[in-house]
Amino acid sequence: MPGTPDSPARGVRRVELSTTDPEKTAQFYAHLLGWVLIAEPDGSFTGWVGDRLALRVRAGDPGWLVVFAGPRPRDLAPAAAVDQGRVLHGPWAPEPRHGEPCWVELMADPGVDDFWAGELGWQVRDPGAEFTLYDAHVADDRRAVAGRLTAEGGWTCYFAVPDAAKTAAEATEFGGKVLVGPKEVPTGVVAAVADPEGSVFAILQDPAGWGGAWCTPRRRPD
């Protein structure tokens, strides 16, 4: 069954990136975001922050795949899927560390809101708006899992960094291109970057939790 209010997708299980040169692309992200990079037996590369998987890079036509955690594995369009297992990144997961995914945002027309809400059991905070949040409601706790911005581009993954301006400058040094920012938006200080293969991602400066300013406030450990 598609997602229901009783079993909404509470976050992201993993993020994958297809590219024509997995090793070179993985090294770009590893240098930029400080990952430990592992070459996998199937020819893919995985980037790790401590014991958490940040990204899997594999061969294929350039593009992102955001895999949400849910009860029934299936492919969704555009560039998303559902898989069973533990949520690694999301509003109920541990706070994102630097180098980890810290938010996902869909660049699409507002007409897609009903599709994603129906498939993943989400509630749309402001249907039809230029920007809205997709919330998961678990018991009495409602939190933002993803955003949707009226634009073209499909799903975009944000990565947490300590300094967006510094990371953006380093991205150009490593062969990437800064497309937007860094600038202050309601989510926080962000920049949009294209990697050397042209795949677009975003960086978010020192987010307090999943989604930066959209996160449910949490007390940091002393």
N, C-alpha and C positions, 0 to 999 in steps of 0.2 A: 504494500500500500504506500502511497505517497505519505509525506510527513503529516502528522496530525498535531493538534495542540497538546495532546498527551505525550507525544514523543518528538519534540522539535529537534532539529539539528542544533546542537549547543556550541558548535565550533568546528574548527578545521582539524582534520586528521593528518593531512600532509599537503604539501605543495610540490608540484613537479614542473619542470621547465624542459621543453623539447628544443633542440638546437642542432645545427649541422656539425658543430664541433664541440662535443660535450666536455672534453678535457680543458680546452682553452676557455670556454665559457665558465666552467666550474671554478677554474683558477681565478678568473676575474672577480667572481662573487666572494670567493674565499679570501682574497687579498683585501677586498673592499670591506667586508663585514667580519673578518677575523675568525672564520670557521676553521675547524679541523676537517680536512678533506680526505675522503676515503674512496678509493677506486673499487667498485663492486664487480663481482664475477660476470655480471651480464653486460658489462661495458658502460654502465652508468656511473655517476659519481654522486656521493652524498656529502652534504655539508652539515657539520654538527656544532652545536653550542652546548658544551658539557655533554649531558646524556640525552639531549633533545635534538631530533632531526629538524634542521632548518629548511633544507631544500634537497630534492633529488633532481639531477640534471641527466637527461637521456637523449639519445639520438632521435631525430625526427624534424619535421617542419617546425620552424621557430614558433613558440607559443606557450602560454601558461595553462596549467590544469590545477584548479583548486578542488581538493577532495574533502568534502564535509563528512563528519561522522554521523551515521544514522543506522536504523535497524535493517534496511534493505539495500544492498549494493546495487548501483545502477549508474548509467551515464546520463548526464544532463547537458543541455546546450544553453548557452555557449561556454565551452571550456571549463566545465565543472563535472563533478561526479559525487557519488555517495559511496562510502565504504564502512564496513563494520569495524569497531575497535575504539580505542581510547581517544578522546579529544586531546591533542597536543597543544593546540593554540586556540584560545577563545576566552570568553568572559568568565568562565568557571575554571579555566586552567590556571596554572601558575603565571605570575606576572611575566611578560616578555622580557627576556634579557637582551642586551645589545647583540645584534646580528640575527635575531629570531624574527619570524613573522609576527606582526603586532596588530594587523588589521587587514581586511579585504574589502574591496569596494567594486561594485559593478558599474561600468560605464555603459548606460543603455537608456532607452526611452522609458518613461513611466508606465507604459502599457505592459511591461514585463512584471510589474509588482505582483499581480495576482498569481502568475505562474510560480514564482519563487516562494511566495507565501504558501501556496497550495502544496508544492512539492516538498518543502522542508519544514512545514508546520510553523512558519513564522507569522508574526503580526507586523503589518506595515504601519509605521508610526504616523506618516503624513502622506497618504496615497495621492499620486499625481503631482506632487511637489517637484521642484527642480532637484532637490536633494532630500532624501529620506533615510531612515534607519529601519533595518529589518531586525525585529526583536524576537527572542525566544522567551517564552513564559513557562517557568518551571516552578510548580507549587505557587507560592506567593511572591516569587522572585522573577522580575522581568529585566532582561539585559540585552543590549545591542550586540548582535553577532556580526552584522555586515552593514554596509551602506550602499546606496544606489544614487549615482549622480547622472543627471541628464547629459549624456555625451556619448561618443562612440569609442569603442575599444574593448568591451568585454570585461572580464574580471582582472583586477589589478591587486597585486600583493604588496603590502607595506612591510618594510623591515625597520626594526628599532635601531637607532644610532645615537651616540652621545652628542654629536654636533652635526646638524644637517649641512651647514655651509662647508665644513671641513670635508665631510664625506662626499658631497657633490663635487668639490674641487678634485678630490682623489679619483673620483669616477672618470673624470676627463683625462687624468694622467694615465689611467689604466686602459684607455681606449673607448670609454663610454661617452655619452653626450647628455648634458643637462637640458631638459625640455622645459621645465617650469620650476621657478623658485631658486633657492629656498624662500618661502614666504609663510606668513602667519595666516592660518585658516581656522575654522571652528574646531577641527580635529587637533591642531597643534601646529608646530613649525614643520613644514613638509617640503619635499622637492620631488619632481618626477624625472626619472633618468632612463635613458635607453642604454642597454648593454651593447657590447661590440657587434652582436648579431642583430640588434634592432629591437629586441624584446623590451617592453616598457615595464618598469616597476617604480615603486615610490619608497622614500625613506621618511621616517617620522622621528623627530628629535625627542629623545628621553621620555617616552610615554609612561604615564603612571600605571597603565594597565592596558588591556585589550581595547583598541580604538582610541587611545590617547584621551582626549577630553570627553569622549563619549562613554568612557568606562564607568562602572559602578565604583564609587570611591572605596578604597581599601586602606587599611592601616599598614604602613610599611613596617617590617621588623626593626626593632631598635638596634 
